[in-house]
Amino acid sequence: MTWASIMSLALIVNLPGLAVSPMLDNLKIIFPHVSNLEIQLLTMLPNVLIIPFVLLSGKLSMSSHRINIVAAGLLIFACSTVAYMFASTMTQLIVISCAMGAGAGLIIPFSTGLLSDSYKEPALMRQLGIQSGISNLVLVLATFIAGWLATMKNWHMPFLVYALGIIPVILIPWLKGVPHPSHSPRDLTVAAKTETKDVFIDKVCYRSNGFSISRSVTLFALYFTVTALTIVISYYSSFLFEQRHWDASITGTVTAIFFLFIFLPGFILPWILKIFRNSTSFFSALSIAIGLALIVFIPIKLIAVIGAALCGIGYGIFQPLFYDKATRIVNNRAKNTLAMSVIMSSNYIGIVCSPLIIDFTRSLITGGHSETFPFIMNFIIALGLLIATVIFRHRFCFYIPPSYYNNSLN
């Protein structure tokens, strides 16, 4: 039940903003006087609010009231769900969405941090893969549910998808079974002094605050890059397909396939590690690069679907790897959740900043008129990432210890 209560937090990770996405086209009809800026704020602000609250949650995790923080986040999330059902203006929707983003931000670091407090490697890697799979599976299923609810006469109905947050609320009492970090089976302070080539292949220096700056920066930058590379499918595929005069339904198909293949690797991660071993990062980067190339260079619908699947696979493998490595940027197990919050914030920063960076670069190079530019730009960056996985395959961010794949199926 403790395991189930921790995993139930994964239901929240990808939910904020989900119910709004299927009804964006209807918002102008529901609220005829709203501006495009208000619609953009409704979709963007929740992710923006998640970032500071993810970091705040990580800082608060150092206290002895971890479960109370999770309960507070779940309470805010639940109250926001109820509030949506009574909203009548765009301003109210924006405020409620911001509150939901804040509540989710308090919960998100604990969805992985509590796992790191309960498991040691390599079992932790398997659990993080399952957690990643669950959160992305919920995204796929909830997207379809929200889309179906959007066809109802009452426009409030899509917000019922957030009622999934009731499950972790019910399971809160069992979170008390999570061991305190000081009594966890893995002591990073000792590991830092006796580290071997199998666990840490590069020399590491921890600061007085317990963080390795070099590892933190490189892992943060890597997660940001992978997110920015793949989120282009959600943001720009519709414009590319419209330019090719494809039916609008292909955009929904490609996006659904992308998220579908993100969740699959999480459930089979031990087998993936067993097959690709220390080349796992290379395979993930290669999958993303090929996927982007197929979408932009071969204008065939089926090929675009395959490309989206490959991008999803690459991201789906990278994500749990990043979560596992986040526990190694600190030398004190009590700071695992804080480390998770720092690294996980890079994902949301990537989601928010990616379109801003792409549009700015596109305006400088093409004048902002090329719909293929976002994919070409990301493909070039993906090639750089692919080369990095080869050159730095024995460094912290890309290295997979033999104990992970030798024992991953046990």
C-alpha positions in Angstrom: 0.0 0.0 0.0 2.9 2.3 0.6 4.2 1.6 -2.9 0.7 2.2 -4.3 0.4 5.5 -2.4 3.7 6.7 -3.8 2.9 5.6 -7.4 -0.5 7.3 -7.1 1.3 10.7 -7.0 2.3 10.0 -10.6 -1.3 10.5 -11.6 -0.8 14.3 -10.9 2.5 14.9 -12.7 1.1 15.5 -16.2 -2.5 16.5 -15.5 -2.3 20.4 -15.1 -3.6 22.1 -18.2 -4.8 18.8 -19.7 -8.5 19.4 -19.7 -8.1 22.7 -21.4 -6.2 21.5 -24.4 -9.1 19.7 -26.2 -11.4 22.7 -25.8 -9.1 25.5 -27.0 -11.0 25.8 -30.3 -14.2 26.2 -28.3 -13.0 28.9 -25.9 -13.7 31.7 -28.4 -17.3 30.4 -28.6 -17.7 29.9 -24.9 -16.1 33.3 -24.1 -16.6 35.4 -27.3 -14.9 38.5 -25.8 -11.7 36.9 -24.6 -8.4 37.8 -26.3 -5.8 35.5 -27.8 -3.5 36.6 -25.0 -5.9 35.3 -22.3 -6.2 32.0 -24.1 -2.4 31.7 -24.2 -2.1 32.6 -20.5 -4.6 29.8 -19.7 -2.4 27.2 -21.3 1.0 28.7 -20.3 0.6 30.1 -16.7 0.0 26.7 -15.0 3.3 25.3 -16.3 5.0 28.6 -15.3 3.6 28.4 -11.8 4.7 24.8 -11.5 8.4 25.7 -11.7 8.8 27.8 -8.5 6.5 25.5 -6.5 8.5 22.5 -7.6 11.7 24.2 -6.3 9.8 25.3 -3.1 8.6 21.7 -2.6 12.2 20.5 -2.8 13.3 22.9 -0.2 10.5 22.1 2.1 11.2 18.3 1.7 14.2 18.9 4.0 11.8 19.3 6.9 10.1 16.6 9.0 6.7 17.4 7.6 7.1 15.9 4.1 3.8 14.1 4.1 2.0 17.2 5.3 3.5 19.1 2.3 2.2 16.4 -0.1 -1.3 16.5 1.6 -1.3 20.3 1.2 -0.5 20.0 -2.5 -3.2 17.4 -3.0 -5.7 19.5 -1.1 -5.0 22.5 -3.4 -5.3 20.3 -6.4 -8.7 18.9 -5.2 -10.1 22.3 -4.4 -9.1 23.5 -7.8 -10.9 20.7 -9.4 -14.1 21.6 -7.6 -13.6 25.3 -8.4 -13.4 24.6 -12.1 -17.0 23.3 -12.0 -18.2 26.7 -10.8 -16.1 29.0 -13.0 -17.9 31.3 -15.3 -15.3 33.7 -16.6 -11.9 33.4 -18.3 -10.2 35.2 -15.5 -11.5 32.7 -13.0 -10.3 29.8 -15.2 -6.8 31.4 -15.3 -6.7 31.9 -11.5 -7.9 28.4 -10.8 -5.4 26.9 -13.3 -2.5 28.8 -11.6 -3.7 27.4 -8.2 -3.7 23.9 -9.7 -0.2 24.4 -11.1 1.0 25.5 -7.6 -0.6 22.5 -6.0 0.9 20.1 -8.6 4.3 21.8 -8.1 4.2 20.8 -4.5 3.5 17.2 -5.3 5.7 16.5 -8.3 9.1 16.2 -6.6 7.7 13.8 -4.1 6.4 11.5 -6.9 10.1 10.5 -7.5 11.7 11.7 -4.2 9.7 9.3 -2.0 10.8 6.4 -4.3 14.4 7.3 -3.9 13.9 7.2 -0.1 12.4 3.7 -0.4 14.6 1.9 -2.9 18.3 1.5 -3.6 20.0 0.9 -7.0 19.5 -0.8 -9.3 15.9 -1.5 -8.0 15.3 2.2 -7.9 15.8 2.5 -11.7 13.0 0.0 -12.3 10.7 1.8 -9.9 11.4 5.1 -11.6 10.7 3.5 -14.9 7.3 2.4 -13.7 6.6 5.8 -12.2 7.5 7.5 -15.5 5.3 5.0 -17.4 2.3 5.5 -15.1 2.5 9.3 -15.4 2.7 9.2 -19.1 0.0 6.5 -19.5 -2.3 8.7 -17.4 -1.5 11.6 -19.8 -2.5 9.4 -22.8 -5.7 8.1 -21.3 -6.8 11.4 -19.7 -6.3 13.2 -23.0 -8.8 10.9 -24.7 -11.2 11.2 -21.7 -10.9 15.0 -21.7 -11.5 15.1 -25.4 -14.6 12.9 -25.1 -15.9 15.0 -22.2 -15.4 18.2 -24.3 -18.2 16.9 -26.6 -20.7 17.2 -23.8 -23.1 20.2 -23.7 -21.8 21.4 -20.4 -18.4 22.9 -21.1 -17.3 22.3 -17.5 -17.3 18.5 -18.0 -13.6 18.2 -19.3 -12.4 19.4 -15.9 -13.7 16.3 -14.3 -10.6 14.5 -15.6 -8.8 16.2 -12.7 -10.9 14.1 -10.3 -8.1 11.5 -10.7 -6.4 13.5 -7.9 -8.9 11.9 -5.5 -6.9 8.6 -5.6 -3.7 9.8 -4.0 -5.8 11.8 -1.5 -7.4 8.5 -0.4 -4.0 6.8 -0.1 -2.3 9.6 1.9 -2.3 7.6 5.2 0.0 4.9 3.7 2.6 7.5 2.8 3.6 7.4 6.4 5.2 4.0 5.6 7.9 5.7 3.5 11.2 5.4 5.4 12.9 8.6 6.6 16.0 9.4 4.5 18.3 9.2 7.4 17.4 5.5 7.8 17.3 4.7 4.1 19.4 1.7 2.8 21.7 3.9 0.7 24.1 6.4 2.3 25.5 8.7 -0.4 27.9 10.3 2.1 29.7 6.9 2.4 29.3 6.2 -1.3 31.0 9.5 -2.2 34.1 8.4 -0.2 34.2 4.8 -1.4 32.8 5.2 -4.9 34.0 2.7 -7.5 34.2 2.8 -11.2 31.0 0.7 -11.4 28.9 3.4 -9.7 30.7 6.7 -10.4 33.0 6.8 -13.4 34.0 10.4 -13.1 35.6 12.3 -10.2 33.0 14.4 -8.3 33.3 17.3 -5.9 30.4 18.1 -3.6 29.9 21.6 -2.3 29.2 22.5 1.3 25.4 22.4 0.4 25.8 18.8 -0.6 25.4 19.4 -4.4 27.8 18.6 -7.1 27.6 21.7 -9.3 29.1 20.1 -12.4 26.7 17.1 -12.3 23.7 19.4 -11.5 24.4 21.8 -14.4 25.0 19.1 -17.0 22.0 17.0 -15.9 19.7 20.0 -15.8 20.9 21.1 -19.3 20.5 17.6 -20.7 16.9 17.2 -19.4 16.0 20.7 -20.7 17.5 19.8 -24.1 15.7 16.5 -24.5 12.4 18.1 -23.5 12.9 21.0 -25.9 13.8 18.6 -28.7 10.7 16.5 -28.4 8.0 19.0 -27.3 8.2 20.5 -30.7 5.8 17.8 -31.8 3.1 19.2 -29.6 3.7 22.8 -30.4 4.5 22.8 -34.1 3.3 19.7 -35.9 -0.2 21.2 -36.6 1.4 24.1 -38.5 3.7 21.8 -40.5 0.9 19.5 -41.4 -1.4 22.4 -42.4 1.4 23.6 -44.7 1.4 20.2 -46.3 -2.4 20.3 -46.7 -3.0 17.3 -44.6 -6.2 16.6 -42.8 -6.4 18.2 -39.3 -7.0 14.8 -37.7 -3.4 13.7 -38.4 -2.1 16.2 -35.8 -4.2 14.5 -33.1 -3.0 11.1 -34.2 0.7 12.1 -34.3 0.5 13.8 -30.9 -1.3 10.8 -29.3 1.2 8.4 -30.7 4.0 10.6 -29.4 2.7 10.4 -25.8 1.7 6.8 -26.2 5.3 5.8 -26.9 6.6 7.9 -24.1 5.0 5.8 -21.5 5.9 2.4 -23.0 9.7 2.4 -22.2 9.0 3.0 -18.5 7.4 -0.4 -18.1 10.1 -2.3 -20.0 13.1 -0.3 -18.9 15.0 -3.3 -17.4 14.8 -5.1 -20.7 16.0 -2.0 -22.6 19.0 -1.7 -20.3 19.7 -5.4 -20.7 19.8 -5.0 -24.5 21.5 -1.7 -25.0 23.7 -1.6 -21.8 26.0 1.5 -21.8 24.7 2.4 -25.3 21.2 3.1 -23.9 21.7 6.9 -24.0 23.1 6.7 -27.5 20.0 4.7 -28.6 17.7 7.2 -27.0 19.3 10.2 -28.7 19.4 8.3 -32.0 15.7 7.5 -31.8 14.9 11.2 -31.3 17.2 12.3 -34.1 15.7 9.8 -36.6 12.2 10.6 -35.5 12.6 14.4 -36.1 14.3 13.6 -39.5 11.4 11.4 -40.6 8.8 14.1 -39.7 10.5 17.0 -41.5 12.2 15.4 -44.5 9.7 12.7 -45.6 6.2 14.3 -46.1 4.2 11.0 -45.7 1.6 10.7 -43.0 2.6 7.2 -41.9 6.2 8.2 -41.7 5.3 11.2 -39.5 3.5 8.8 -37.2 6.6 6.6 -37.0 8.7 9.6 -36.4 6.6 10.7 -33.5 6.8 7.2 -32.0 10.6 7.2 -32.2 10.7 10.6 -30.5 8.4 9.3 -27.8 10.6 6.2 -27.2 13.8 8.4 -26.9 12.2 10.7 -24.4 10.5 7.9 -22.5 13.9 6.2 -22.0 15.8 9.3 -21.0 13.3 10.5 -18.4 13.7 7.7 -15.8 17.5 7.7 -16.4 17.5 11.4 -15.5 15.4 10.8 -12.4 17.8 8.1 -11.2 20.9 10.3 -11.8 19.3 13.1 -9.9 19.8 11.2 -6.7 23.6 11.3 -7.4 24.0 15.0 -7.7 23.9 15.2 -3.9 26.0 13.4 -1.2 23.2 13.2 1.4 20.2 11.0 0.9 18.0 13.4 2.9 18.4 15.9 -0.1 17.2 13.4 -2.7 13.8 15.1 -3.1 15.5 18.6 -3.3 17.7 17.2 -6.0 14.7 15.8 -7.8 13.0 19.2 -7.7 15.9 20.9 -9.2 16.2 18.5 -12.1 12.5 18.1 -12.7 12.1 21.9 -12.9 14.2 21.7 -16.1 11.5 19.7 -17.8 8.9 22.4 -17.1 11.3 25.2 -18.0 11.9 23.4 -21.3 8.1 23.2 -22.0 7.7 26.9 -21.3 10.9 28.3 -23.0 11.1 26.0 -26.0 8.6 27.8 -28.2 10.1 31.2 -27.2 13.6 30.1 -28.2 12.4 28.5 -31.4 10.3 31.4 -32.5 13.0 33.9 -31.7 15.6 31.9 -33.6 13.2 31.4 -36.5 12.5 35.1 -36.8 16.2 35.9 -37.0 17.0 33.3 -39.6 13.9 32.9 -41.7 11.8 35.9 -40.8 9.3 33.7 -39.0 7.7 32.2 -42.1 9.1 28.6 -42.2 7.0 25.9 -40.6 9.8 23.3 -41.2 12.4 25.4 -39.3 11.5 24.2 -35.8 11.9 20.6 -36.8 15.1 21.2 -38.8 16.6 23.2 -35.9 15.8 20.5 -33.3 17.1 17.8 -35.7 20.5 19.6 -35.9 20.6 19.9 -32.1 19.6 16.2 -31.8 22.6 15.3 -33.9 24.8 17.3 -31.5 23.2 15.3 -28.6 23.9 12.1 -30.4 27.5 12.9 -30.9 27.7 13.9 -27.2 26.4 10.5 -26.1 29.3 8.9 -28.0 32.1 11.3 -26.8 30.9 11.4 -23.2 29.6 7.8 -22.9 31.8 7.2 -19.9 30.8 10.3 -18.1 28.1 10.7 -15.4 25.2 11.9 -17.5 25.3 9.0 -20.1 27.1 6.2 -18.2 25.0 3.1 -17.2 26.8 1.1 -14.5 27.0 -2.7 -15.3 25.1 -3.5 -12.1 22.1 -1.8 -13.7 21.8 -4.1 -16.7 23.4 -7.3 -15.2 20.8 -7.4 -12.4 18.0 -5.4 -14.0 15.8 -8.5 -14.6 16.3 -10.0 -11.2 
